[in-house]
Amino acid sequence: MKRFSTILMSMLLIGGMTLQAQTEISKEEKAVVIKYLKETQNDMIKVLKGLSEAQLNFKPDAGSWSVAECLKHITISESALWGNFVTGAMATAADPSRRGEVQMTDDQIMGLIESREQKVKTFPPFEPNNKPESVKDVLKEFKSLRAEHIKFVKKTNADLRNHYGTLPFGTVDTYQAILFMAGHTKRHTDQMKEVMANASFPKQ
C-alpha cells in the first residue's frame, strides 16, 4: 500500500509538472516571436532611413496615407494592441477551457495580417492624425515600445496560450496577439514601400 501511494504521488507530481510546462510558451515559441518583432522593426527603420520631409509626407492621392502617416498608425497600434491584447488579457485568469475558440494557427494569423490584398479602413482612434508629433519623436516612441515588448517576451514565463482577446476575425490567444502586432508593422511597412514605388514619389 505504501509503495502504491508513493507511485501515485510520483504520477501526480509528474502530471503537475507536465501541466505547468504546457502553460508556458516554449523556448522555440519565444525565439520565433522575438525574431519576428526584431525583423519587422528593423525592416521599417531601414525603409524610413534617409527620407526627406517631402518624401515622408508624399501621398499618392487624397485617400492614401503618406509614409509618415503609416509610421504614426503603426505606433498608435503598437501601444493599443499591447495594452488591450497583452496587458489587458493577462489581467484576467488563464482559462484553458476556451482553447477551442482559437480557430486560426500562428502561421494563419501572420499571413492574414501581413497580406495587403484586402484593404481595411482603420478605426478612428488608430488614425494617424491622432499623433501630431514629429516623425523623429514618433519613431523614438515606437522603438521604446518595441524594446519593452521584446524584453517582456524574453523574460516572461506567463501562460500566453490560455489568455485571449477578440479581433474582428475571431479569438486569438495572447501569444498570437503579439505575432499579430509584429505582422501589423510589416503590413504597413509594405504600405510605405508601395507609396515609395509610386512614379510621383519625390526624388529627394
C-alpha positions as CSV (number, residue, x, y, z in Angstrom):
1,M,0.0,0.0,0.0
2,K,2.8,2.3,0.9
3,R,4.5,1.5,-2.5
4,F,1.2,2.2,-4.3
5,S,0.9,5.6,-2.5
6,T,4.5,6.5,-3.5
7,I,3.8,5.7,-7.1
8,L,0.6,7.6,-7.1
9,M,2.2,10.6,-5.6
10,S,5.0,10.5,-8.2
11,M,2.5,10.3,-11.0
12,L,0.6,13.3,-9.7
13,L,3.8,15.3,-9.4
14,I,4.9,14.4,-12.9
15,G,1.4,15.2,-14.2
16,G,1.6,18.6,-12.4
17,M,5.0,19.4,-14.0
18,T,3.6,18.4,-17.4
19,L,0.6,20.7,-17.0
20,Q,2.9,23.5,-15.8
21,A,5.2,23.1,-18.8
22,Q,2.2,23.2,-21.2
23,T,1.1,26.5,-19.8
24,E,4.3,28.3,-20.6
25,I,5.5,29.2,-24.1
26,S,8.4,27.1,-25.2
27,K,11.9,28.4,-26.0
28,E,11.1,27.8,-29.6
29,E,8.0,29.9,-29.5
30,K,9.9,32.7,-27.7
31,A,12.6,32.6,-30.4
32,V,10.0,32.8,-33.2
33,V,8.2,35.8,-31.8
34,I,11.3,37.7,-30.7
35,K,12.8,37.2,-34.2
36,Y,9.6,38.4,-35.8
37,L,9.4,41.5,-33.5
38,K,13.0,42.4,-34.3
39,E,12.8,41.8,-38.1
40,T,9.6,43.8,-38.6
41,Q,11.1,46.7,-36.6
42,N,14.4,46.6,-38.4
43,D,12.8,46.5,-41.8
44,M,10.6,49.5,-41.0
45,I,13.6,51.5,-39.7
46,K,15.5,50.6,-42.9
47,V,12.7,51.9,-45.1
48,L,12.5,55.2,-43.2
49,K,16.2,55.9,-43.2
50,G,17.3,59.0,-45.0
51,L,13.9,60.1,-46.2
52,S,13.3,63.8,-46.6
53,E,10.3,65.7,-45.3
54,A,8.9,65.8,-48.8
55,Q,9.3,62.0,-49.2
56,L,7.9,61.3,-45.7
57,N,4.8,63.4,-46.4
58,F,4.1,62.5,-50.0
59,K,0.7,61.0,-50.7
60,P,-0.1,59.1,-54.0
61,D,-3.6,60.5,-53.8
62,A,-6.0,62.2,-51.3
63,G,-7.3,58.9,-50.0
64,S,-3.9,57.4,-49.3
65,W,-1.6,57.7,-46.3
66,S,2.0,59.0,-46.5
67,V,5.0,57.2,-45.2
68,A,4.9,59.4,-42.1
69,E,1.2,58.6,-41.5
70,C,1.9,54.9,-41.8
71,L,4.5,55.2,-39.1
72,K,2.1,57.1,-36.8
73,H,-0.6,54.4,-37.3
74,I,1.9,51.7,-36.6
75,T,3.0,53.4,-33.4
76,I,-0.6,54.1,-32.2
77,S,-1.4,50.4,-32.9
78,E,1.7,49.1,-31.1
79,S,0.6,50.7,-27.9
80,A,-3.1,49.9,-28.2
81,L,-2.7,46.3,-29.3
82,W,-0.3,45.6,-26.5
83,G,-2.5,47.3,-23.9
84,N,-5.7,45.5,-25.0
85,F,-4.5,42.1,-26.0
86,V,-1.4,41.5,-23.8
87,T,-1.6,43.7,-20.6
88,G,-5.4,43.6,-20.6
89,A,-5.7,39.9,-21.4
90,M,-3.1,38.9,-18.8
91,A,-5.0,40.7,-16.1
92,T,-7.7,38.0,-16.3
93,A,-7.4,34.4,-15.1
94,A,-6.0,31.8,-17.5
95,D,-8.8,29.7,-19.0
96,P,-7.7,26.5,-20.8
97,S,-11.4,25.7,-21.4
98,R,-11.6,28.4,-24.1
99,R,-8.8,27.0,-26.3
100,G,-11.5,25.8,-28.7
101,E,-12.4,29.4,-29.5
102,V,-9.0,29.9,-31.1
103,Q,-9.6,28.8,-34.7
104,M,-6.5,30.1,-36.5
105,T,-2.9,28.8,-36.4
106,D,0.0,31.1,-35.7
107,D,1.0,30.9,-39.4
108,Q,-2.5,31.8,-40.5
109,I,-2.5,34.9,-38.2
110,M,0.7,36.1,-39.6
111,G,-0.4,35.5,-43.2
112,L,-3.7,37.3,-42.6
113,I,-2.2,40.5,-41.1
114,E,0.7,40.7,-43.5
115,S,-1.4,40.4,-46.6
116,R,-2.1,43.6,-48.5
117,E,-4.6,42.0,-50.8
118,Q,-7.6,43.1,-48.7
119,K,-7.5,46.7,-47.6
120,V,-9.3,47.6,-44.4
121,K,-10.2,51.1,-43.1
122,T,-8.9,51.6,-39.6
123,F,-11.0,52.6,-36.6
124,P,-10.9,56.4,-35.7
125,P,-8.7,56.0,-32.6
126,F,-6.0,54.5,-34.9
127,E,-6.0,57.3,-37.4
128,P,-2.5,58.9,-37.9
129,N,-3.9,62.4,-37.2
130,N,-4.3,61.4,-33.6
131,K,-0.5,61.6,-33.3
132,P,0.6,65.2,-34.3
133,E,4.3,64.7,-33.1
134,S,7.2,64.8,-35.5
135,V,8.4,61.7,-37.3
136,K,11.5,61.7,-35.2
137,D,9.6,61.7,-32.0
138,V,7.1,59.1,-33.2
139,L,9.9,56.8,-34.3
140,K,11.6,57.2,-30.9
141,E,8.3,56.2,-29.2
142,F,7.9,53.2,-31.4
143,K,11.5,52.0,-30.7
144,S,10.9,52.4,-27.0
145,L,7.6,50.5,-27.1
146,R,9.0,47.7,-29.2
147,A,12.1,47.4,-26.9
148,E,9.7,46.9,-23.9
149,H,7.7,44.3,-25.7
150,I,10.7,42.3,-26.8
151,K,12.0,42.5,-23.2
152,F,8.7,41.2,-21.9
153,V,8.7,38.2,-24.2
154,K,12.4,37.4,-23.3
155,K,11.7,37.4,-19.6
156,T,8.2,36.1,-19.2
157,N,7.2,32.7,-18.1
158,A,3.5,33.6,-18.3
159,D,0.8,31.4,-19.7
160,L,0.3,33.3,-23.0
161,R,-1.7,30.5,-24.6
162,N,-4.6,30.5,-22.2
163,H,-5.4,34.2,-22.2
164,Y,-7.4,35.6,-25.0
165,G,-8.6,38.6,-27.0
166,T,-11.1,39.1,-29.7
167,L,-10.1,40.6,-33.1
168,P,-12.5,41.3,-36.0
169,F,-11.8,37.9,-37.5
170,G,-12.1,35.9,-34.2
171,T,-10.5,34.9,-31.0
172,V,-6.7,34.8,-30.6
173,D,-4.5,33.9,-27.7
174,T,-2.0,36.4,-26.2
175,Y,0.9,34.8,-28.0
176,Q,-0.9,35.2,-31.3
177,A,-1.8,38.8,-30.4
178,I,1.9,39.6,-30.2
179,L,2.5,37.9,-33.6
180,F,-0.4,39.9,-34.9
181,M,1.2,43.1,-33.6
182,A,4.5,42.4,-35.3
183,G,2.8,41.4,-38.5
184,H,0.8,44.7,-38.4
185,T,4.1,46.5,-38.5
186,K,5.1,44.5,-41.6
187,R,1.8,45.2,-43.2
188,H,2.2,48.9,-43.0
189,T,5.9,48.9,-43.8
190,D,4.9,47.2,-47.1
191,Q,2.4,50.0,-47.5
192,M,5.3,52.5,-47.1
193,K,7.1,50.7,-49.8
194,E,4.1,50.9,-52.1
195,V,4.0,54.7,-51.6
196,M,7.7,54.9,-52.3
197,A,7.3,52.9,-55.5
198,N,4.8,55.5,-56.9
199,A,6.0,57.2,-60.1
200,S,5.4,60.6,-58.5
201,F,7.4,59.9,-55.3
202,P,9.8,62.8,-54.7
203,K,13.4,62.0,-55.7
204,Q,14.7,63.8,-52.6
